[in-house]
Amino acid sequence: MEKTENQKTLRPPFSFLLRDLLKCEDKKKACIYTILGMVIVLLIGGGLLSLRDDLDRIVNILAPLFMGLVTITGLVNLAVLLFVRSKRWPSLLMGFLSLLSLNITGGIYTLAIGKSEIIRPAYTDREVPMDMSASTSLFVEERPTYQEGYDKENNVVVRVVSKKAKTKPYQVRGIEDVSAKNNWKGWLYLAPVIILVSVFLIYPLVSTIFISFTSSYNYQTGSFDGLTFRNFTFILGLTTKSPINDAREVFFTKYAIPNTFILVIVTVPISTMLALIIAVALNSIKWFQKALQTIFFLPYVTNGIAVGMVFSVMFDQSGVINYIFGTNIAWISATAQRATAFIPLVIYIVWNSIPFKILIFLSGLQGIDKQYYHAAQIDSAPRHKVLWRITVPLLSPQILYILITSFIGAFKEYTSIVGLFNGPGTAGKSDPNMETIVYYIYDNISEPSIASAAAVFLFVIILAFTALQFAASKKRVHY
């Protein structure tokens, strides 16, 4: 007997869940199960918190068990993701993130248990009184009494529906603060993350800011000749490096800052718009969609220096580009003009940054409800209006993410300069006409105070641009 379309195959209860848990072929489902496990553990913890009477004994017994449960669960999930046959994302990365998220959840939960013990009766060290009934003196307000019948003053008829007294607030006495007794368990969970962030993020940032205000800082000995603002005024060409040195910095304001801003202003909008158009086109193609996605993603996984060397050969004066167009333009050689050298540089940066943006836009397009497009088809809306009125607003969170990361990456451009020009410019170090701010920092790494001042200058610019983007996104981004 053939099954009709509306007939469903009968399966044992939860068979699909057990099958997915055992096979776990989809990384997305693995992440969902991880999140569900975290929620279940938190709900169990919330139930334990409701047991106020035996909270001390329960916490001391179950908190270590909970720590072990979280760790074992993360390790099991890591092992499943490592040895499962998947066609999507790297198993090691997903397992590591699952293990890290579970441990962080355990730490936050243990901290919550410690915080829940703030209120505890003060008579825990002596005999608990047997009569726990509250006297009338503990009530803040007296319980009103009503007589059933006719009330002459209010001209109403009173009928007593229930004689059960309403709960009133009590006066709490004998409270002691014991919140710090179990906090060490939560900090134990969070210690690895805190250590990594402190060592590789907070300390270098604070150290760079401090070094930028020192004079003649020495990395080996940690010594310096005092604090000064001269490092910032020197890189901006306002003052000399020291009172006895008459040399002024000219390359930072002449080349590094303008080149960086030109790359940011030109490459970010072009690459974002091209990535959006390509992603929309790929999303509408049914045939060879996966193959085309792979082809467009190849530049992202290719070594940047190697790609830059290929571009340098293509744009050589005797290279393929001049041969195809029948020209003899000096694109990147020593005789190349600065404006001309920007053309291959911009093409290389755009070509190298598009794949990641296409991937993000494709993931956003696949999450848009098709009902919007069906409604536009019914209204016979043209394609450009569908793109501008439906696709772009619904992709605004992804566009914001792409813009923020693209601006930060463009401000830190360095690899493309090395790969394409093999130096800070077409004429070498004698005239670094293609130098960026990051390349300037690298060139002055032997002078920590100057390099740190340039790094802090770049950090402030990136911070300002990011803050402006977040401020502008409040009215333009639709979640």
N, C-alpha and C positions, 0 to 999 in steps of 0.2 A: 504494500500500500504506500503510495507516494504521499509525502507530507505537503500540505498546502502552505501558502505563504504565511498565514496567520497562526499555524500550529507551531508550538514550541517544544523542544526536546526537554523531557523531564530529567532533572539531575538532582542528586542528593543536596541537601541544604549546605551552603557555603562551599560547594565543590569548586566553584570558580576561584574562590579566595585561596583555598588550599593548593589548587593547581598553580596559581600565580606565585604563591609563596615558595613552592617547591622549585618551579622552573625559573620564575623571575627573569623572563626574557627581555622585559622592557625596563629601562632605567627609570623612566618616569614613574612607573608603578612602584619600583623599589623606593624611590624618594617619598611617594605617598604613604607607603607602609611604614617608613621610618617616622614620618610626621605623626601618623596615627598612633604609633607606639609611644611617642613622646607625650601625646595628649592623654593617652590612657594612663601612663605613669603619673602625670600631673593630677588627673582626676583621682587616682588612688591616694596620692599624697594629700589632696584636699579632704578626702574622707578621713584620713588619719588625723588631720588637724582638728577635726570636729570632736575627737575623743579628748576632751580637756582634762578629765580626771586622771587618766593614766598616761599623760603626755610625756612625762619625764622618762618613764620606763620604756615606752614605745619608741621614743626617739633614740635612746641609747642602744636599743636592740636593733631597730630596723634601719637606722641611718647607715651603718656600715653595710648592711645587706643591700640597701638601695644603691650605694656606691658600687658594690660588686655587680649588681644587676645591670646598671647602666654600662659599666665597662664590658661585661660579657656580651650584652646585647650589641654594643658597637663592634666588638671583635667578630661576632657571628655575622653581623651584617656586612662587615668588611670582607670576610671570607667568602660570603655568598656572592658579593659583587666582583670579587677577584676571579672566581672560578666559573662564573656563569658565562654561557655563550651569548654575547651581546653584539648587536649590529649598530649600536648608537654611540654611546659616550664611553670614555675610558673608565674601566671598573675601579682602578686604584684611586682616581680622583673622587669618584662618587662615594666609595667606601670611607675614604679619609674624611670627607665632609660630613658623612653620616655619623662617624665616630666622634668627630669634634662637636657637632651639634648636640649629640646625646650627652656628652660630658658637660658642656656648657649648661644644658638644661638641668642636669643633676646638680651642678653647683648653685644655680639660681634657686632650685627647689630646696636645697639644704639651707641656703641663706634664709629662705622664707620660713622654714621650720624654726630656725634660730630666732627670727623676728617674732614668730607667733608666741614665744615664751616670755614676752615682755610682761604680760599681766599674769601673775601667779599669787595665790594667797600667801600671806606672810607666816601662817602657822604650819608650814610644811615640816619644820624641824621639831614640832611638838605634837601632842595628840590632837587629832582632828575632832572637834566637837560633834557629838552624835546628833544633836538637835539642829538641823540645818534649816528649819522653818524661819522665815523672815518675820520679824515683829513689825507692828504697825509704825514704830518710830523710824524705821528705815525708809519708809515711803516719803518721797518728796511732796506728794499731794495726797490728800485724803480721798478715799474712794467715796464717790457720791452715792447716796441711797435714794431710791425712788419708791413711792407708794402708788400702788395700782388703784386707779379710779379717776375721778374728775378733779383737775387742778384749777381752782378758782382764780388764782393769781394770773396764770398764763392762758386761761380759758381753753384748755386742751384736755383730752381724755388720755390718760397714761395707761398703757398696757405693757407689762413686763414680758418680753420675749424670751430672755435668758437671764438667769441669775449668776452666770459665770463672770467673774471679775476680770476686767481688762488688765493686761500686764502694764505695770508702771515702772519707771526708772528707779533703780536702787541707788543708795549712797554707797560707793565703793570705798572700802577702807583696807588698810594693811597691804599695800602694793609695794613690791620690790622689783627693781630692774635687774634681770638676769639675761639680757639679750646677747651678751658677749660670750656665753658659755659654749655654744655650738657653732659659732661663725667660722672657726678654723676649718671646719669640714668643707664649707662652701668655697673658702679661699684656696683650699687644696685643689679643688676641681679647676678653678680659674687660674691657678698659678702658671701652668705652661703657656697659656695665651698671653697673660699679663707679662711674663718674662720675655717672650718673643717680641711683643709690641714695644716693650720698654727698651730692649737692646737694639732692635733694628729700625725703630721709627722715632720714638720719643727722644732717646739719648742723641742720635745723630742730628736731629732737628735742633734741639737745644744747644748742642755743642757747636753747630754751624753758626747759629745766631750769635753765640758768645764770641767765637773766633772772628766773626766779621767786624766786631768792634775793638779788636785788639790790634796792636801795632807790632809787626815783625814776629808773628807767632811761629814757634818752632814745634813741629809735630813730635819729634823724638824726645825732647826734654819737657815739652809743655810750657815753656817759658815765653814771655812776651814783654814788650817795653811799655806797657800801659794801655789804657783804653782811649779810643779816639773815634771820631766820625770821618776821619780823612780818607778811609778806604772807600766810602761811598762817593765822596766828592771827587776822589781820584778817578774812579771808573767812569764817572760822568764827565770827566775832563774839566772840572771846575778848579781843582787845585793840583799841586804836584804830589808825588808819593811821600816825600818828606821835605822839611824845610831846607835841607842841604842838597836836594836833588831837584833840578829844574825840569826834568822830563815830565811831560803830560801825556795822559792816555787819550788817544784819538780814535782807535779802532772800535772801541765799544759803542760809542755814540754814532760813529760814521758807518759802520758795517753791521755789528752784532745786533743792535736793537732794530734798525730798519729791516734787515734781512729776516729777522724772526717775525716781525709783524706782517711783512709782505707774505711770507709763507702761511701764516695763520689766516689772514684775510682772504687769500686766493684759494688755498687748497681745501680748507674746511667746507665752504659752501659748495664748491664744485664737486668734491667727492661725495658729500651728503646727497646732493640732488641726483647725481648719476647713480649712486647706490639705491636710492628710492625708486628711480625709474626702472632700473634693472630688476630689482626685487619684485615690483608690480608685474613686470613682463614675465619673469620666471614663475610667479604664482599663478598666472593665467595660462601657462603652457602645461599641457598634460603629457605630451610625448617628450622623452629625453630630459625630463625635469631634473631628476637626480644626477644625470651625467653632466648637465650644464652647471648645476650647483657645485659639483666637484671641480669642474674646470675653473669656475670663477673663484673658488676658495683656494686654489693652488698657490697664488702669490702670497697668501697669508702664512703658509707653512714653509715658504722658501726663505733661505738665509738672505738677510738684507744686504750684507756686504757683497755676496755673490751676485745678486740681482743688480746692484749698483755697478759692478764691474762689467756685466753684460750691457747695461745701458751706456756705459762709457765707450765700449767698443762700437755700439750702434750709432752713437752721436759723434764719433770721431770724424775729423775732417775728410777722411777717406773711408768712412763707414757706410753702413747700409742706408741710413736716412738720406744722406746726400746723394747716394747712387740712385735711390728710388725717385727722388724729386728732381734729379739733375742739377743740383746746386753744389756750391763749394763754400758753405758757411762754416766758420769756426765756432762750434757750439761750446766746447769745453776745453779747448786747447789754451796755451798761454796767451795767444793773441785774441781770445774771445772777449767780447764785450760783456759787461756785467748783466745788462738787460737780456742779452742773448742767452747767457748761461742759465738764467732763471727758467727758460722754456723747458729744457730737458729735466731740470730739477723738479719743477712743478708736475710734469708728466709722471716722473718716477714716483713722487710722493703720493699722488692721486691713485696711480695704478696699484701701489703697495697697500694703501689704506682702504680701498673699496671692499675687498672680500669680507672683512669682519663686519662692516656696516650692512652689507647685503644679508649676511646671516642673521643679524639682529632684526632687520626689517622683515625678512621672511617669517621669522618666528612670530612677530607681531601681526602680520597679515593673516597667518593661519588661525589666529585667535579671534579675528573679527567675525561677528555674526553675519551669516549670509543673508539674513532678512533685510538688512539695509540695502544691499545690492539688488535684491528682488524688488523692493519698493521703488528703487531708482529706475529699474527696467520698466515697471508698470507706468511710471510717469514719463518714460522716454527721455530721461536725462542724458545729456551728452557725456562722453567719457571724461573729458577734462573737468566737468563739474563734479562727476562722481569722485574723481581723484582728489579734487580740492575741497569738496564739501563733506565727503564721507571718509575716504581713506586717510587723508592727512590728519584730521582731528582725532580719529580713533587711534592713530599711530603716534600721537603727541608724546606719550611717555617714552616710547622708544626713540623718538627724535630728540627729546631732551637729553636722554642718556648718551646718544651718539654725539650730540653737539658738545656736551661737557667733556667726554673722553677725547674727542677729536681736538678740541681747543688745547687741552692739556698736552696731548701728544705732539701737536704742531709747535707749541711753545718749547718743547724739549727736543726738537729735531736735531739730530746729530749723525745718525748712521748714514742717511742719504748723502750728506756732504762728504763723508769719508769714502763711501763706496763709489761716488760719481766723479769726484775731483781728486781723490787721494791726497787731500790736504784742505786747508781752510779757504782755498780759492783757486782760480784758474792760473794765477801766477805764483802759487806757493805761499810761504809764510812772509815773503817780502811785502806782499800786498794781499791780505786776506779778504778779498772783496766778497766772498760767499760765506763768511763766518757767521755763525749764530751765537746766541748767548751761551748755550751749553758748550759749544766748541770753544768759546772764549774761556769758560771755566776750566775746560780740559787743558788749554794752552797755558794757563796760569796756575796749574796745580802745584807747581813748585813754590808758589807764594800763597800759603794758605789764607792769609788775611784778605788778599785781593780776590781770590777765587770764592771765598765764603761770602764776601760782600756781593759779588755778582750772583751767587746762588740765592741769597736772601732777596735781592732785587727781583729775580725771576719768580721766587716763591710769592712775593707780595702781588706781582702782576697776575699770576695764575689764580691766586685767592680772590682778587678783585673781579676778574672775569667770571669766575665760578659763582660768586655772590650775585653779580648782575644777572647771570643766566637763571639762577634760582628765583630771583625777584621778578624777572620777566615771565617766568613760567607759571606763576600763580594764577594768571588770568588766561593763559593760552593752553595749558596742559589739562587734559580731561582724563581722569582716572575712572 
